[in-house]
Amino acid sequence: MEKYWEIFLNSFVGYFNYLVEEITQPKLMGYFYWLIGLSLLVMVLEVIFPWRKQQKFFRQGFWLDLFYIFFNFFLFSLIGYNAVSNVFVNLFNDALAAVGIENLVAINIAQLPVWSQLLIMFIIADFIQWNVHVQLHKRDWLWKFHKVHHSVKEMGFAAQFRFHFMETVIYKSIQYVPLAMIGFGIQEFFLVHMIGVFIGHLNHANVGWNYGVFKYVLNNPKMHIWHHAKALPTQHQKGVNFGLTLSVWDYIFGTAYIPKEGKNIELGFEKDENYPKSFWGQVVQPFKDR
């Protein structure tokens, strides 16, 4: 028990030092400045190629979404998530060792060319995320947390990161074992993740792109806007267009839905006018819902 307590405490110091180093000593694979850089890039695209020209640049919820970016990707880890996850990873690995399993690697893709490693990680990670996203809509207890993301009333790049911190716990927990089984590398996964961040930014941005024929492979703003539609089709009352990066899963499994241009459709969910508008209100709401 003392070992895990030490891991827990050291994780706070370790993550704080990591964050300070990320900010003060920029490096090629530094997450902090990659996130800011991609955000600024898509922000500029919104200014140059606005889809909804009447929408203000500082749209409704912009500052809230901006805070969500830094909370979900930095502050949440700083105040405890990193420490708790490190303890659970060590507990999980120790449990495996106790039954004679040294690691989970079933297929070691580290032996493959880098491009194929990236492709395999990208496809597997996105398929897992698609399935988790479907469950966030279909399971009532998960939907309570996911409603935070769907409380967005005007779309913009930062809306991607308006989500409840419990989604991080859910996604990461479910992804851990499958990705561990292919022996993914941190450096390669960083690149895969940043590609996902960039496309996710674009999906929520105020730009009217669908990428032409590639719309059947990549999720895009004209497709994702319907995922946030307040009025859903009768045959898909639990949601449509669940793809995070790839749209192909929705076309394969019959959840793709783009009936017409959705530039000015109303976003949200039933009775969202009564949903909390503040960060703290949205954080505690899922725990209050019965």
C-alpha positions, 0 to 999 in steps of 0.5 A: 500500500505504501508503494501506491501512496508514494506513486500517488504523491509523486505523480503530483510533483511529476506532472507539475514539473512536466507542465512547467517544462512544457511551458518554459522549455518548448520542444518539438513534441511539446503538447502545450504549444501544439495544442495552442498552435493548432487552435490558433490555426483553426481560429484563423481559418474560421475568420478567413472562411466563415460558414455562418457569416452572421455568427460572431467571432466570440460566439456564445460560449466561446470563453467557457469552451476556452477554459474547458480546453485548459481544464480538461487537458492540463488542470484536470491532470494537475489536480488529481487525474494523473496521480489516480491513473498512475496508481490504477495502471500500477495496480493493474500491472501488478495484478497481471504480474500476480497471475503470471502475465508480464505485459499485455502485448499480443502484437508488437507493432513496434517492429513495423515501419513507422507509417504503418504503426501510425496507421494501425494506431489511428484506425484502432484508436478511432474505432474504439472512440466511435464505439465509446461515443455511441454508448455515451448517447445510448446509455442514460447514465453516460448521456448525463455526462455527455450532455455537457458537450451537447450544451453548445449552442453555437459551433466553433473550434473550441467547442470540441473540448467542452466535455465533462471530465468523466469522459476522459476517465471513460475514454482512457480506461476503455482504450488502455487495454486494446492499445497496450495489446499492440505495444503502442509507443508514446511518441507515435501515439502523440502524433496520432492524437494531434491529428485527431485534435486538428480534425476535431477542431475542424469538425466543430469550427465555423467552416463549411467544408466537407472534403469532397469525396473524402467526406466518406472517410473523414468526419467534417463540419457539414457532417458533424453539425448534424450530430449536434442537432437539437431535432433528431430523425425518428429512426435515430433518436439516440444520435447520428454521425458519431465519428470523431476523426473518421466518418467511415464507421457511420457509413458502415454501421448506418448512423450517417445522416446529412439530410441537407445543409445544416448551416443554421440548424438549432443545436442542443437537446430537449430543454437545454434552455434550463441546463447550467451555463457555468463551468461548475454548474455543468460539472456537478449537473450529471451527479445531480440528475436522477 
